Structure formats: C-alpha cells, structure tokens
Amino acid sequence: MKKYGSTRYSSRWDAFTWCIVTGTLLLCSWPVMCDDYIAPTIICAGSFLFILVTLLSVYYKIDGDQLIVYQFFISTAFPINKIAEIKPTKSILSSPAASLKHRIAITFTDRSVLKSRDPLIISPVRPEEFVAQLRAVNPNIKFKDL
C-alpha cells in the first residue's frame, strides 16, 4: 500500500500467530464463563485486546532510503544503504515479526545500526516485492532465495 511516497508491508501471520490469538481467546473466555463477576471479564478482555493490538501493530515501511519498523506504536528507522545481506531464517529470536515460519534476517554492514551483531528479523507479507524494493534502493544487498 503506497501512501505519501512510502510503501507499507504488514507483518505476515502464520498458523503459530493464529494459535496464539485463538489460545488467548479460549484461555480468556474460560474464567468469564465460570464466574459471574465483572472483574474477570474486564481483565480477560483487556489481555486479549493487548495481545491482538500488539500483533496487529507490527508493520514495516520503506520510505525513501530508510526501512522503518513499527512495533506497538514505536518506530525505528534503519538505513537501507547499510544493509549487507537478506536471507530466510527459521530463528526463534524475539523480533518485530508476527510469523514464526516466514521470516527474513537482515544483516547490516555496520554493527552500530542495531547495536548488536544479531540480525534484524522481520516477516513482511510479499517478501519478494519487499526485497526487490530494498534492492532498488541498495543494489549491493546480497540475498538468498526466499
């Protein structure tokens, strides 16, 4: 989706993400059905909404020469010209990615970008289009087939 010259990519959901949402809904509905008080209903509804909003608020934007990662209303910009490599990964590291299977690891040329030697792991929908758009900005990016 293009808006104001940038392209937005939502985070991809897979079966694991749907299991988290469904499991949370089931676990939250159990105390509601077993108790007549309003407090469990409010606590469970709040917990479910928090998890849902957290998962839905993860998305990525390519805006000019920056990759912007949004996670729970916090944005972090990364320079596309410092991306060294993009490759698929099955890593379960904590990351701004809603999917557990369809993830890509972005490695930067400069350690100071992430302040870590670990790669940035994300899960955009339409990963081929995402990588192509990144490579249009920085043709030096090495990538392995997704």
C-alpha positions in Angstrom: 0.0 0.0 0.0 1.5 3.3 -1.1 0.9 6.4 0.8 2.9 9.7 0.7 5.7 8.0 -1.3 6.3 5.1 1.1 5.3 1.5 0.9 3.8 -0.3 3.8 4.2 -4.1 4.4 2.2 -5.7 7.2 3.8 -8.4 9.2 2.8 -11.8 7.9 0.7 -14.1 10.1 1.1 -17.9 10.1 -0.5 -20.8 11.9 1.5 -20.0 15.0 0.2 -16.5 15.2 -3.4 -17.7 14.8 -2.7 -20.3 17.6 -1.6 -17.6 19.9 -4.7 -15.5 19.2 -7.1 -18.5 19.4 -5.4 -19.9 22.5 -5.6 -16.5 24.3 -9.2 -16.1 23.4 -10.0 -19.6 24.7 -8.0 -19.1 27.9 -9.5 -15.6 28.5 -13.1 -16.9 27.9 -12.8 -19.7 30.5 -12.8 -17.5 33.6 -15.6 -15.4 32.1 -17.8 -18.5 31.7 -17.0 -19.8 35.1 -17.6 -16.6 37.1 -20.4 -14.1 37.5 -18.2 -11.2 38.5 -17.3 -8.4 36.0 -13.6 -8.2 37.1 -12.5 -11.5 35.2 -14.4 -10.3 32.1 -12.6 -6.9 32.1 -9.2 -8.5 32.8 -9.5 -11.2 30.2 -10.9 -8.7 27.6 -8.0 -6.4 28.3 -5.5 -9.1 28.0 -6.9 -10.4 24.7 -7.1 -6.8 23.3 -3.5 -6.2 24.3 -2.2 -9.3 22.5 -4.3 -8.5 19.4 -3.2 -4.9 19.2 0.4 -5.9 19.8 0.3 -8.4 16.9 -1.6 -6.0 14.6 0.7 -3.1 15.2 3.7 -4.7 13.7 4.4 -3.5 10.2 7.3 -2.2 8.0 7.6 0.8 5.8 10.1 1.6 3.1 10.3 5.4 2.9 13.0 6.7 0.6 16.3 5.3 1.8 15.1 4.1 5.2 13.4 0.9 6.4 11.1 1.8 9.2 9.9 -0.9 11.6 6.8 -0.2 13.6 6.1 -2.3 16.7 3.5 -1.4 19.3 3.4 2.3 18.3 7.2 2.6 18.4 9.0 3.2 15.2 12.7 2.5 14.5 14.4 3.6 11.2 17.2 1.7 9.6 19.3 2.9 6.7 18.8 0.8 3.6 22.3 1.6 2.3 23.8 -0.2 5.3 22.0 -3.5 4.6 24.6 -6.2 3.7 22.5 -9.3 3.3 19.0 -10.6 3.4 18.3 -14.3 3.9 15.4 -16.5 5.0 15.6 -17.7 8.6 13.9 -20.1 11.0 15.3 -18.4 14.0 13.0 -18.0 17.0 14.8 -14.9 18.3 12.5 -12.3 19.7 11.8 -9.8 16.9 9.3 -7.5 15.3 7.7 -10.4 13.3 4.3 -11.9 13.9 5.2 -15.1 11.9 7.4 -17.8 13.2 8.0 -19.6 9.9 8.1 -16.9 7.2 10.9 -14.7 8.5 13.8 -13.0 6.9 17.1 -11.9 8.6 18.6 -8.6 7.6 22.3 -8.2 8.4 23.8 -4.7 8.4 27.3 -3.7 7.3 27.8 -1.6 10.4 27.3 -3.0 13.9 26.2 0.3 15.3 22.9 0.2 13.3 21.4 -2.4 15.6 24.0 -2.0 18.4 24.3 -5.8 18.2 25.8 -8.5 16.0 22.4 -10.2 15.7 20.4 -9.6 12.5 17.1 -7.8 12.3 14.4 -10.5 11.9 11.1 -9.5 10.3 8.2 -11.2 8.4 6.8 -8.9 5.7 3.9 -10.0 3.5 5.0 -10.2 -0.1 8.7 -10.8 0.8 9.9 -11.0 -2.8 8.4 -7.5 -3.5 9.9 -6.2 -0.2 13.4 -7.4 -1.1 13.1 -6.1 -4.7 12.1 -2.7 -3.4 15.1 -2.7 -0.9 17.4 -3.8 -3.7 16.1 -0.9 -5.9 17.5 1.5 -3.2 20.7 -0.5 -2.5 21.7 -2.9 -5.3 24.7 -4.1 -3.3 22.4 -6.2 -1.0 23.2 -9.9 -1.2 20.3 -12.2 -0.8 19.5 -15.8 -0.8 16.2 -17.0 -2.4 13.2 -16.7 -0.3 
